[in-house]
Amino acid sequence: MLTILFCFVNIVRITTRT
């Protein structure tokens, strides 16, 4: 489950990169 969390955080960080 840690992998999913890390993936989610990564996506969020990229999306918040406006």
Buried (B, 14 or more C-beta within 10 A) or exposed (E): EEEEEEEEEEEEEEEEEE
